[in-house]
Structure formats: structure tokens, C-alpha cells
């Protein structure tokens, strides 16, 4: 299933109930968790007790900006407009289950962003660090296109920023710090297959900081994801990115929206 599996916790709870005894493999496609730099970073992280700070950043422009310059993309023109309109209405109704029937347009857009671009890094954050205690603060700007969230991990905070603009740039990274080490995952992959990811590990040394660079790593995250899915099917094992895992992402997104309401109105 493409991420996120659903738009609301209610929907995913219904799926979890239906799939309780389902004799098939359900896999939710969070491709950034299968990028080579992300997989390598798990072996380089400071111990959880030593982490002092985490920063996560997402900068993106509309996907077509990148796609039209890199490949020929076919956009269908034969879909019944009534079907598209019905889908848009159903999506709007599901989003308003979370943000509220009278929510402002910028809050609706903020939730759209959380369930789209931001879902990658919220899932990746949890995959690296585990579950946060709570959402400390959440703010939206630029009509809801930009979001800033602070997650409480007890002895450290994780700061997440998402920015959407029209500059045509892509910048995505996760940085985990201790007092003597910094691990940085760098995603240079705006909607285009086979672009590299990178990993930088910096540690304190007797003469100053020493940085090791891994990559650029050209293993394609989408291919890694599909190969992992295949292994789970053939081995009968359970994916890390299953429905229950995706539910935790959606619950965090709903908490972010509630925190935004508390700090900045509906």
C-alpha cells in the first residue's frame, strides 16, 4: 500500500480489525526508510541514552517541476470527471474528520502536507528513534504549506520543519547528535528514481571534528523497498512498515493538528 495507508485513525482501525487473521503480507510503502543511507545510519547512531538533539528538514517544490525536466510522464485525460470530483469530496470529508468540520483552509492544507511529504520523515523518525512521548509544539505558516513540530523524547527534543516553495529545490535530511557525534542522513531524491542518498558521520577527535562520508549511495530506495516486501512474502515474516506501524504515524499527525489548534486557532 502506498503511504499513508489511510487518512484517519478510524479507517486504519477498521482495516486492522479486518486483517486480524489475514493470511497475506501487508506492507506500507515508506520508501525513505529503505534508502541505503538510512539503513546504514542505524548502525552509526549514538546510543539512545546519549542522544542530545535531533533535527529533521524537508524542502520541496511541486513534483512536476522535477519530473517534467527528467522524464516523459503520461498524465491520463480519459478519467470521468465525476469520479475525480467524488474522490475529492471523499478525501475532503476524511481530512475534516481529523481537522474539524469548520477548520480553516490553512489547517486543512497542513494536514494534507502531513499525510503527504511529512509522512515520510515522521515514519523515518520513529524507525530510528522509537515513539516520542508527545508533541510539545506545532506551528503552521505560508497558508499551511509550511509546518514546524517539536517532539518530546524525554531527555532530548526532535525538531521537524517542512517547507514548500516554488524555487525548484529539494533538501531533505535527518541529523542525530550526541555530545561527541553527529549522524546526518541526506536525501537528494526529489521524486526521481536512482538518485543517490548520502550519510555523514562526524565525531570529536583530538585535533577537532573528523567526518566520514558514505556515498553517494545509488541503491534505489524504491527497489530496496520492493525487494524487502518480496523477502517478507517468501519468508513469511512481518514488515516493520505494516498497518499497525502506519497507525502510529496517523495518531501523531492527529496530535500535531490538535497542538496547532491549541496554539493558533482552528
N, C-alpha and C positions, 0 to 999 in steps of 0.2 A: 504494500500500500504506500502511496506517496504520502509524505509528511504534510501537515499533521494528519493523523488517522481520521480525526473529526474536528469540528469547530467548537464543541461543547463537551463538558464532562458528562452531561446526561446521555448524549449519544454514545460515548465510548463505554459508559457503564452498561448500556443496553447491548453493545457488541461483546463486552466481556461476559455478560450473562449468557448470550447465545453461543459463545465459543468455549464455554467451560469444558466440554467434553469433545471439542472439535479435533478430529484426528488429522489435522493438517498443520503446516507451519505458517504462522502469521508473522510477517516481517514488515516493519515500518521504515521507509527509506530516508533516513537521516544521513546523507552521503558524507557530510563533513566528519562524522565520527569514524569513517572508514578511509579517510585520507592518509597517505603514508606518514606525513609529518605528525599528525595527531596520534597515530598508532605508536610511532617512535617516541613521542613525548611522554607517554605513560611510563616508560622505563627511566626517564630522566627527571621526573618531578621530584621536588623535595618531599620528604615525608610529610603527611598531612599535618602533624603537630607542629612542624617547622614553618609552614606557610604563613606569611605575614600579610600578603596583599595579592589580589588578582584583578587584572584589567582585561576587558573584552571589548572589541571595537568592530563595528560593521559600517562601512561606507559603500553605497551602491547607487547607481543610476538605473533608469528603466532598462530592463533586459534587452529590449530590441536595439538599444544603442550599440551593444556589443555584438549581438547576433547578426545584424544586417551588414556589419563590416567583416565578418569572419566566415559566414557560410550562407548558403541559399536555404531559406526557411519557407516552407509552404504553409500558408495560412488559409484554412478552408473558408469557402464563401457559400457553401451549399447547405449550411445548417439552418433549420427552420427558426426564424426569429422568435417565434412563440416559445420554442424550447429554451432559447437563451434567456428570454425575459422571465420565464418561470424559474429557471435556475438562479437568476439574480435575485428574484424575490425570496426564494427559499434560503439562499445564503444570507440575505439581509435579516430575515427572521431569526436565523440561528445566531448570528452575531448579536442581535439585540436581546437574545436570551441572556447573554453574558453582560453586555454593557448597559442594558436597560432600554425600555421602550422609548423613553424621552431623552436618550443620550444625545449629546452634541455630535456634529459631524466629525470633529477632530478626535473625539473619543472612539467613534466607530473606526476611523482610519487608523488610530493607534492599535486597536485590536486586530485589524486586518494585517498590519505590519508585524505584530507579534506572532500571528499564526502563519506568516509567510517567511520573510527574511529572518526574523529574530528566532524563529523556532529552531533553526539550525544551531545557533550558538547557545540557546537555553538548554537544548539537549546535550550538546558537547560539554557545556559547563558541568552538568550533572554527571555525565560519563566520566569526567576527570576528577571531580571534587566530591561527588555524592550530593545528598539533598541539603539545600540551605535550610536554616532554622525558620526564616521568614523573609518577607520583603520589607526592608526598612523604609525605602523611599522610592517613588516613581513619578516621573515628570514627562510631559509631552510638550512639543513645540512644533513650529513650522506646519501648522494645521493638522498635527497628529502624525506627520511623516517621521519626525524625529522623537526618539524616546531615550530616557536615561533612567536606569534602575540600579538600586543598591540592594544587594542580597546579603543577609546576615549569616555568616558561617561560624558564629561563636567567637573564636579568637582571631578571625580576620573577616574583612569585607570583600565582596566581589562587585566591581563596578562595571556595568554594561551600558554602552552607548551605541545606538543605531542612528545613522544619518542617511537621508535620501535627498539627492540633489540632481541637477542636470549638467554637471561638469563632465560626465563621462569617465569618472574614475572609479576604481574598485580598490578597497583597502579593508582587509579583514584579518584580525589576529586575536590570539589568546595569550596572555602573559601571566605567568605564575611566579611569585617571588618568595624567597625566604630572606633572611638577613645576609646570606652569603651566596645566593644562587638565583639566577633568573632563567626561566624556560619560556621561550616565545615560539608559538606556532603561527606561521604566516601563510595565509591562503591567497594565492594570486590567481584565482579561478572564477572569473565572472561568467557563469552560465556556459562556459566553453569546455569541452572535454579535453583531457590530456595536457592541460596547463599544469605547471609544477606547484607543489607546496614546499615550504621550507621550514626548517627547525633550527633555532639558535639557542645554545646553552652557554650562559656566561657565569663564571664562578670567580670568587675572590681568590687572588694569588699573592705571593709575597711581593711581586713587583706591580701589582694592580690587577684589574679585571682581565680574565682570559676568556675569550669567546671561541666556542666550537660551532662550526656551521655544518648542518646536514642538508645536503641537496644543492641545487634544486632536485626534488624528488618527483619523477614523472609518472609514477604508478597512478593510474587513473582511479579516483575515488569511486566513481560510478561502477567501474569494472570490479574493484575490490568489494564493493557492496554486493553486487550480484554473485560473485564467487563465494562470499561468505554465506549468502542466502542458500546457494546450492549445497554448501557443506552442511548446513543445518538440516536441510531436507534429507540428504543422503545418510547423515549420521544420526538423525532423529534427536538432535539437540535443540535447545531453546535459544532464540536470538536475544541479545541484550536489548535490541530496539524492537520490543514486542508491544502489544496493546497496553499492557499494564505500565510499561515504561512511558509510553506516549501519554497515558492518562496523567502522569505526574507533571509532564510539560504543560498540559492544558490547565491543570489545577493551579500551577504557578502563574500562568498567564491571567487567569481569572483573579488571582490575588493581586497581580500588578494593576489590573484595571480598578479594583476596589481601592487600592492605595492611591491611584491617580485621582479618583473621585474625592477621596478624603482631603487631598492636597490642592486640588484645582477645580473642584466643582464637577458637574455632570459632563 
